[in-house]
Structure formats: structure tokens, C-alpha cells
Amino acid sequence: MSRYTVRHTVAGRPAGHAPTAVLTDDHSGGWRPLTWLGAPAPGGLALPQATPSMSWMYSPRGVFVDDHHVVAADSGNHRVLIWHGIPQVDEQPADVVLGQPDGGTEGRAAGGRGPERGMNLPTGVAIVDGRLIVADAWHHRILIWNAVPQRDDVAPDVVLGQPDSASVEPNAGGECSAATFYWPFGFAVLGGRFWVADTGNRRVLGWSGGVPEPRQAADVVLGQPSPSAREENRGEAAGPASFRWPHAITGTPELLLVADAGDHRVLGWAPHPGADRPANTVLGQADFVTAQEWPYGPHTGDRFRFPYAVDLDGDVLVVADTANNRVLVWDGLPEEPLGGRPADHVLAQPDFASNGENRWALVGRDTLCWPYGLSLHGNLLAVADSGNNRVMLWRRS
């Protein structure tokens, strides 16, 4: 890191907090940290407090941002936090908490009150057409609020993947089917289809009519030979039609991208698959049959180590290269179908060859430790910086 200029700043930090180092290099493409939500870092360590608050988080794994909201899956506290409006100061308290009766309570299923209002490791979050959608992963279900709640502790209007709001068994307590989930970690609505990364069943499910009705079977089962199959990589080596841990989904009406974290790659289909079929694009690996973890050098911008998140807005693509503690950015979609071109920019590391947690130093404004979730909205990027117990907002100048 010696060949990079480091400047110290307290901009945006509450009085009395230690200054943090920000790299000023030419690898970020103009992306700079904006706001820090969650645990402060006195002495350079970001730790969760013993009792939750509306300001602090514990291992957030999902995030969403648009013009009017920030939504965080505060996964370790088994809740979702909502900011109405884009937070302007560090550690700004959330306005609404869901999954718990109040901002000071934690624990699975609303601190033991029950799953009707509670959650168990929520992950993917998004606002789609005015509806709040949450992947309540370890309750094996998707929760939907028909409007973004304005107050705490509101029960969801719709539950997908379970027979009722009190049921939380994997695959609804039965066999795997096209209407059940096992650890659904991510989802997306693309071109009128509702896609779910059904991670524990090692597949992606698709509903052609958008968000489905409860108990409605998916039209597409991607990554498995049948609705009842659930083996990693179809029980074989990695291939173009299989997943190990599908975790996040993004794309366009013509393109479907799935972060297959366990195979250290992103798979793509263009056009959208109407049935189970091989991908025609791969990023992070040299071909469709390689699943190599990339923990050690020489590091490049075209190899991953557990990429848990991917997002796309316009022609900008971002991938959370989670175990390499960085976010990779492409300006313009990679066109090469095999291997893909290297990323144009890297966030949170001084160069493409580095991968240290917080750059093997103390927590800084532009460091990351196991980024699990991403949300890209124009020139605003939200990162669920799980290992640092915070959400970071970045802006491109």
C-alpha cells in the first residue's frame, strides 16, 4: 500500500470518533464512500453492541437503495431496517424496524414471539413496484408488504413458500417441489418474471407472471433436472447448467445473471431461459466447467472467491467478490461469453492484486470485510459490509 497516497478525514463522522484512512488511487473509477450506517469503529474496530439499536447492525447480508429509501437486512439481529430518504450522516438511525417489536430487541422469530412477524436470517431485500420484498432465508420463505411500512413491527401481507405465516420448515415440511424453498437468499423481478435464488435447493426458480400467488408452482426450474432434485451441481462437477450456491440475481428484461457463490462465478442467460438450459455467459472462471477458488495471487479482475452478490444498473455491473473483500465494477457489460473481460475498477482494495480484510489494517471509510450484499442505483452504490457490521453508501463522482 506504500505506493498509494493515504489521506485522513473526519468528514461526516460524529465528533470524537477516530479519523479513518481513505485511499486516493486511480483504481476506483471515481467511486468514493459517502455514508456509514451501522457500528462505529472506535480504535478502528467495528463491533456490534450487546443490545441492538436503530443505529447499529450485526452482520447485515442484504441491502437495497433507490431515490427514496435504504433497506438493510440486519441478518444477525433477524430484522430489516428501513430509512425513509437517503441517510445524510454516519450512524443515522433507521426509521422503521421489521421482524422485531422494537429497535432494542433481537432474536429469531421476533425474539421468540413467533414467525408471524419475525424473521430468521433475512438476506435479500428490495422495493419492487412499491412493494417491499424480503427473503427470510432460514424460515425458507419470501415475505411481501404491499406498501413500504411507515411504522415498526408490521406483519407481511403475503408469504411465499410456506402454507401459512406460522410455518417455517424447509421445503414447507415436505419434498422439494417447484413451489417450495430451502434457504432462499436472493430474488429479482426482471422483464415480468420473478426469479428466486433457492440456495439450499441449488437452483433458481422463475415465475412468468411476476410475483406469484402463495403456493403457486414456478414455471421455470433452473439448475436441476426436475422440481424434486436438489443436489449440488446436479450431483456432478460444475457445468453450464448447474449451481452450487446460487445467491443473488440481477439482469435486464433480456439478460439473467446469477451469482453462483459456491462455484466462484456469475452465470448468465440471454435471452431469459423459459426452461432449464445451460448458461451462455460466465464471469469469474475461464470456462463453464471450472470452479476454482481464487484466494491467492496473482490476483486479477476476472477471478472471484465466493461472489455472494451481483447487481446491474444501465451498463454498469458490480460484483461483491466477498472473500476477497472487494467490489468489482465493469463499465459496460462484458461481451466475452467465456471468462469475460477483467473488471474496470476495484473498490476497497489498493489494486487488483490485494484482498485483505480491511486491507489487513483497521476499519476505514473505504475498506471492506466480507461484503455480502450490493444495490446499485445510478451513481449510488450500497454495500452490506457484513464483517464490519455496517452498510456503506458509495457515490460516483
N, C-alpha and C positions, 0 to 999 in steps of 0.2 A: 504493500500500500504506500510505500515511501515515495513513489514517483507521482503520486496524486496530491493535489493541494487539499488540505483539510481546513475548513473554517468552523469556528464555534459560533453558535447562535442561541439566543433565548427567545427568538421571535415566536409569539403565540404560546409561550409557556407561562404558567402561573408564577408569580413571584416566589422566590425561594427554591425553585427547582434547579437542579444542576444543569449546566449547559450541555448540549449534545452536539456531536460532530456530524457535519454534513459534507459528503464528498462533492467536489466540483470537478467532475470529469466529463469526457465527451462521449460516454457510452450510454447515457440515459435518454438521449433524444429529446431533451427538453422537459422530461418529467421530473417534478420536484414534490417533496412531501408538503402537504398543506395543513392537515389537522390530524390530531392524535386522539382517538376515542378509546377509553379503557384505562387500564392500570398505568399510573405514573411510573417513573423509573428513578427514584431517588438512589443515588450511588451507582446508577447505570444498570440496575436490575428491575425488570417489570414483573412483579409478583401479584397474584390475586389476593385480595383481602379475605380474612376469615369469614366475614359476613358480607354477602353481596350488597351492592347499592345500584342505583340507576346510572352510575358513572363508570363502574368497574366491570370487567368481564373475566371469565375463566375459560380459556381455550376456545375462542369463537372459531367456527369452521365454515360459516357461510355469511355472505353479505350481499346487499343489493343497494344500488343508488340510482335515483333519477333526478329530475329537476326539483322535486318537492319532498323527497324522503331519503332517509338512510334506514335500512333494516338490517339488523345483525342477528344471526343465530348464535346466541351466547351458550354454546353447546354444553360446556362443563357445568353451567348453572341450570341447564334444562329449561331454557326460556328463550323468548325472542324479544329484542328491544327495538323500538321504533322512535326515530327522530322525525318530527314533522318540520320540514325545512332542512336545509343543509347546515350542519353544525359549523359554527364560525370560530370556536375557541377549543383548545385542547381540553379533554376530560369533560366535555359538556354532557350533563345528564340527559338520558333518554326521556322522552315524553310519555311513552307507554310501554308497559311490560305485559307480555302474554305468556301463559304457561305457568305462572306463579300468581298468588293472590296479591302480592305487592313487591316492591323493589328490594326488600330485605330478606326474601325467602328463597331458598334453593332446595334442590332435591328432585328426584324423578317423580313424575305424575303429580306435579304441584305440591311438592313436599309431603306426599302421601295422601293427599285428598282424593286422588283418583285421576284417571286419564281423560275424563270428560273435558277438563280444562287444562290438564297437564301435558307435559312432553317428556321425552326420554331421548336425549342427544339429538336435538333438531340440527339440521345441516343446511340444505338448500333453502333459500328464501327468495321471493320475487313478488313484485306487484305487476299483475297482468290484466289489462283492461279494467283497472280499478279494483281488482280482487287481490287480496293477499293470499299467497300460496306458500306453505311451509312443508318441507319434507321432515316429518317426525320419524327419523330413521330407525331408532331402536324400538319404537312402537309399531314399526312396519306399516306405515300409513302416510297418506298425504292429507293435510288439513287445509281447508279453504275458508276464508272470510269473504263474504260478498262485498264488503267495503272495508277499507283500512280502518281498524279500530282507533277511536279517539280517546278511549279510556282503558284502564288496566283490566286484566282478568276477564276478557270476553271469550266466551266459548265459540269454537268454529261453527260455521253454518253447514259445512259439508265434510264428510270423512270418506276418503277413498282407500280401498284395500282391506277394510275390516267390515264385519256385518253391522257394527254399531259403534258408538263413541266410547264404549267401555271396554271393547275388545282390543287386545294388543299382541296376539300371538303371531309368530312368523307364519307367513302364508295363510293367515286367517285360521290357524289351528288345524289346517288340513294339508293336502298335497299341493305342490306348486302348480299354479294354473295361470292363464292369461289375465286373470282378474285379481291376483294376489301379489304381495310384496314381501321381500326379505331384505331389510336394510335398504330402503330407497334413499339414496343420498342426494340425488340431483334431478332436475327436471328442466324443461323448456317448452315454450309454445312457439312453433316455427311453421309458418305457412299454413295455419289452420290445424296442424297436428299437435297433439300434446304428447311429449316424449318424457319418459321416466327412466333414469338410471337405476335399475333394480339390482343394486350392487351385490347383495348376498345370493341372489339367484344367477349372477354372472350373465346379465342380459340387459337389453334396452327394450322397453315396451312403448308402442305407439298407438294413439287413438286418432283416427282420421277426422273426427268431428270436433276436435278441440277438447277442452276439459270434459272428461266423461261424467256420466251419472254414476252414483255408487253401485258397485258390483258389476259394472259393465266390463266385459272382456275386451282386451286390447285387440286391435285389428292386425298389428304387426308385433311379432316376437323376433327380435334381432339378436343374434349371437348364440342361439340354441336351436337344435334340430326339431324341438317340439315344445309346447307350452309347459310340459311337466319336467323337462330336462333342466338341470342347474349345475352341471359340473364346470369347473374352471376350464376355459379354453376348449369347451366341448369334450373334455376328457382326453385331449391330445396336446401336442405342442401348440404354441401360439400360431395363429394364422390370420388371414384377412377377414374371416367371418366369426371371430371369437373374441371373448373378453376374459380377463382375469378379475379386475376390479373396475368396472365402468363407474365413473364417479360424478362427472359433470357433463353437461350438454349445452351446446350453443350452435349457431349457424344462421342461415337465411332461409327464405322460402324454397331455395333451390339446393342448399347445402346443409348437411347434418354433420356436426363434429362431436365426437365423444372422447373425453379424457379417460383412457384405459390405464389408470394409475398403476395397477399391478404388473402390466406389461411394459410400463415406462414409455408410453406412446400416446398419440392422439390419432384416432381413426376418422376418416371422412368418407361420406357418400354423397355423390352428386350425379343425378338428382336424388331426392329422398327415396329410400327404399320403401316399396309397397309390400315387401315380404322379406324374409330372411335371405340375405345375399351378401357376398363379400364386399368389403370396402374397396374403394378405388383410390384412396389417398391415405398416406401415413406420414406423420411427423414424429420425430424423436428416435426413429430407428432407420437403418439403411434399407430395410425391406419389410415385407409383411410377416416374415417367419422368425424374425429376431426379436428377442425380448430382453435385451441386455440392460442391466442397471448401470448407470454411468456416474459412479461416485468419485472417481479419481481421474486426474489429468492424463493427457492434455484435454482440458475442457473446451468445448465449443458451444456455439449457439444452436446446434441442431441435435443435441442429445439430452435426454431427461433422466431424472431419478425420482420416481413417484410423482408424476404430474397430476395433482388432485383437482385442478380447476382449469377451465378454459373459457374465454369469452371473446365475442366478436361484435364490433360496432362499426358500421360502414366498412372500410377496407383495413381497419386496424385489428389485429389479432393479438391476444395476450394469453400466456400460459403460465400458471403457477408451477414452477419446477420445484416442488415442495421440499424435497430432501436436499436439494442444492441451495436452498434458502435464497431464492431469487425469483424474479418475474421476467419472462422473456417477451419481447414486443416485436411484432412484424408490422411494418408499414406496407400494406398491400398483401393480399393473400398469397402464400407460397403457391406457385404454379406446378412445381415438380411433383409428380404423383408418388415417387418413391424417395424416402429420406427427406425430401423437402430442402429448401434453402435455409441457411442459418438465420437466426433472428437478427434483426437490425439493431436492437438495443437490449440492454440488460439493466434491471433495476435492483438496487440493494447490494450489488457487488461492484468492486472497482473495475472488473474486467470479466470476460467470458471464462477465464481460467480459474476463477475463485469461487468457492462455495461454502465458506464458513458461516456457522450460525452467528448472526450479528457481526459478521466479518471477523470472527474469533476475538471480539472485543466486547465492550459494554453496549447496551442498547442505545441506539441513536435514532434520530428522526428518520433516517433513510436506511436503516438496517432491518432485516427480517429474520425470523426464526420459525421455520415451518409454516409458510403461507399456505393455507388450505382453501381459501375461497377468494374469488375475484368477481368484480362487477364493473364493466366498462360502459360509460355513458358520455359520449363525445370526448371532451378533453378532461373528464373527471374519472379517476380510477379508484375504486375502493378495494382494499386488500384486507382479508381476515388473517391477521398476523397471529396465528394460533399460539405459537410458542412464547410470544411476548404478551399474550393476554390482552390484545387490543385490536382495533380496526384502524387502519391508516387510510386517509384520503390523500391521493396524489393528484396534481393538476399539471397538464402540459402547457408550457408557456408558448 
